[in-house]
Amino acid sequence: MIKEIKGLHHVTSMAGDANRNNAFFTQILGLRRIKKTVNFDAPEVYHLYFGDETGTPGSVMTTFPFGAMPRGRRGVGEVGVTEFAVPHGALPYWSKRLAAAEVIGLEESTAFGETRLSFDGPDGDGFALVETDPRGRTPWTGADVPEDVGILGFHGARFALQESAATAELLSFMGYQKVGTEGDLTRFVIEGGNAADTIDLQELPGANPADQGAGSVHHIAFAVEDRAAQLAVRDRLLHTGYQVTPVIDRDYFWAIYFRTPGGVLFEVATNEPGFDRDEDTANLGQALKLPTRYEPLRDKIEAGLPDITDERITA
């Protein structure tokens, strides 16, 4: 069994318009943009990172805003819902705030004893706010969201799967423990890591496969402390039969990727070196940061990217 996984590191989705995407996470959800860079494999597309003040692993939502990309179609074989944690009692505030911002899909429910508010992102993304204990986390306070109701980071994620047994076996191998079942949901929690420690598997045997597009989660990343831990995880995955990429330098973390039996793309990312490696904490997310290999093309890349403004945009 793998023992190095510490919970979630980040979640990455594809998106449409960059300004609408940026405004949704910073102005409506009150997250901090902690990095403005480009897709390392497609430098004509932004890679935007949002999270708490420093981009703590387990708080970071990232997006690839492709502009005119068609919307994805929800289905099985994907991360269906990305879940953010908020303090107990925060949902009445968020219900009013999201409704005022014309966010659609608002629905309150409970699962495993937790109250949650589901809603759609600007590209039809599936999101939820889940009331939970702060567990030492504090929200970013640079937006207009009061600290006592602010987003603390991730709670976890809900996978939509045709069949969940193989993914359940993988999660158990990764150190997650099954803690309960409610209807078509099975919950797994990892102990001893960060607070973004929950994965729910939703089994939907009659559903159609998802079609990826704007609003779809591209991959979900799990955290390890450092490169040594990552190599240990990679070695165990390879010996179990998974096809795992070599280690890839993503500037702010090192990454490996593999596809799960249910179709979801997993990443294992290091907590090091962090998002302050090329910007001080006070100025995170302000300047366009490029990988070294793209610096000679900076003028061309900047000319092709849309300007990101701070103008208020509704959902």
TAHU-V449595 format. One record per residue. N is the residue number from 1. RES is the residue in one small letter. SS is DSSP state (~ for helix, > for strand, _ for the rest). Layout:
{{N | RES | SS} {N | RES | SS}}
This chain:
{{1 | m | _} {2 | i | _} {3 | k | _} {4 | e | _} {5 | i | _} {6 | k | _} {7 | g | _} {8 | l | >} {9 | h | >} {10 | h | >} {11 | v | >} {12 | t | >} {13 | s | >} {14 | m | >} {15 | a | >} {16 | g | _} {17 | d | _} {18 | a | ~} {19 | n | ~} {20 | r | ~} {21 | n | ~} {22 | n | ~} {23 | a | ~} {24 | f | ~} {25 | f | ~} {26 | t | ~} {27 | q | ~} {28 | i | ~} {29 | l | _} {30 | g | _} {31 | l | _} {32 | r | >} {33 | r | >} {34 | i | >} {35 | k | >} {36 | k | >} {37 | t | >} {38 | v | >} {39 | n | >} {40 | f | _} {41 | d | _} {42 | a | >} {43 | p | >} {44 | e | >} {45 | v | >} {46 | y | >} {47 | h | >} {48 | l | >} {49 | y | >} {50 | f | >} {51 | g | >} {52 | d | _} {53 | e | _} {54 | t | _} {55 | g | _} {56 | t | _} {57 | p | _} {58 | g | _} {59 | s | _} {60 | v | >} {61 | m | >} {62 | t | >} {63 | t | >} {64 | f | >} {65 | p | >} {66 | f | _} {67 | g | _} {68 | a | _} {69 | m | _} {70 | p | _} {71 | r | >} {72 | g | _} {73 | r | >} {74 | r | _} {75 | g | _} {76 | v | >} {77 | g | _} {78 | e | >} {79 | v | >} {80 | g | >} {81 | v | >} {82 | t | >} {83 | e | >} {84 | f | >} {85 | a | >} {86 | v | >} {87 | p | _} {88 | h | _} {89 | g | _} {90 | a | _} {91 | l | ~} {92 | p | ~} {93 | y | ~} {94 | w | ~} {95 | s | ~} {96 | k | ~} {97 | r | ~} {98 | l | ~} {99 | a | ~} {100 | a | ~} {101 | a | _} {102 | e | _} {103 | v | _} {104 | i | _} {105 | g | _} {106 | l | _} {107 | e | >} {108 | e | >} {109 | s | >} {110 | t | >} {111 | a | >} {112 | f | _} {113 | g | _} {114 | e | >} {115 | t | >} {116 | r | >} {117 | l | >} {118 | s | >} {119 | f | >} {120 | d | >} {121 | g | _} {122 | p | _} {123 | d | _} {124 | g | _} {125 | d | _} {126 | g | >} {127 | f | >} {128 | a | >} {129 | l | >} {130 | v | >} {131 | e | >} {132 | t | _} {133 | d | _} {134 | p | _} {135 | r | _} {136 | g | _} {137 | r | _} {138 | t | _} {139 | p | _} {140 | w | _} {141 | t | _} {142 | g | _} {143 | a | _} {144 | d | _} {145 | v | _} {146 | p | _} {147 | e | ~} {148 | d | ~} {149 | v | ~} {150 | g | _} {151 | i | >} {152 | l | >} {153 | g | >} {154 | f | >} {155 | h | >} {156 | g | >} {157 | a | >} {158 | r | >} {159 | f | >} {160 | a | >} {161 | l | >} {162 | q | _} {163 | e | _} {164 | s | _} {165 | a | ~} {166 | a | ~} {167 | t | ~} {168 | a | ~} {169 | e | ~} {170 | l | ~} {171 | l | ~} {172 | s | ~} {173 | f | ~} {174 | m | _} {175 | g | _} {176 | y | >} {177 | q | >} {178 | k | >} {179 | v | >} {180 | g | >} {181 | t | >} {182 | e | >} {183 | g | _} {184 | d | _} {185 | l | >} {186 | t | >} {187 | r | >} {188 | f | >} {189 | v | >} {190 | i | >} {191 | e | _} {192 | g | _} {193 | g | _} {194 | n | _} {195 | a | _} {196 | a | _} {197 | d | _} {198 | t | >} {199 | i | >} {200 | d | >} {201 | l | >} {202 | q | >} {203 | e | >} {204 | l | _} {205 | p | _} {206 | g | _} {207 | a | _} {208 | n | _} {209 | p | >} {210 | a | _} {211 | d | >} {212 | q | _} {213 | g | _} {214 | a | >} {215 | g | _} {216 | s | _} {217 | v | >} {218 | h | >} {219 | h | >} {220 | i | >} {221 | a | >} {222 | f | >} {223 | a | >} {224 | v | >} {225 | e | _} {226 | d | _} {227 | r | ~} {228 | a | ~} {229 | a | ~} {230 | q | ~} {231 | l | ~} {232 | a | ~} {233 | v | ~} {234 | r | ~} {235 | d | ~} {236 | r | ~} {237 | l | ~} {238 | l | ~} {239 | h | ~} {240 | t | ~} {241 | g | _} {242 | y | _} {243 | q | _} {244 | v | _} {245 | t | _} {246 | p | _} {247 | v | _} {248 | i | >} {249 | d | >} {250 | r | _} {251 | d | _} {252 | y | _} {253 | f | >} {254 | w | >} {255 | a | >} {256 | i | >} {257 | y | >} {258 | f | >} {259 | r | >} {260 | t | _} {261 | p | _} {262 | g | _} {263 | g | _} {264 | v | _} {265 | l | >} {266 | f | >} {267 | e | >} {268 | v | >} {269 | a | >} {270 | t | >} {271 | n | >} {272 | e | >} {273 | p | >} {274 | g | _} {275 | f | _} {276 | d | _} {277 | r | _} {278 | d | _} {279 | e | _} {280 | d | _} {281 | t | ~} {282 | a | ~} {283 | n | ~} {284 | l | _} {285 | g | _} {286 | q | _} {287 | a | _} {288 | l | >} {289 | k | _} {290 | l | _} {291 | p | _} {292 | t | ~} {293 | r | ~} {294 | y | ~} {295 | e | ~} {296 | p | ~} {297 | l | ~} {298 | r | ~} {299 | d | ~} {300 | k | ~} {301 | i | ~} {302 | e | ~} {303 | a | ~} {304 | g | ~} {305 | l | _} {306 | p | _} {307 | d | _} {308 | i | _} {309 | t | _} {310 | d | _} {311 | e | _} {312 | r | _} {313 | i | _} {314 | t | _} {315 | a | _}}
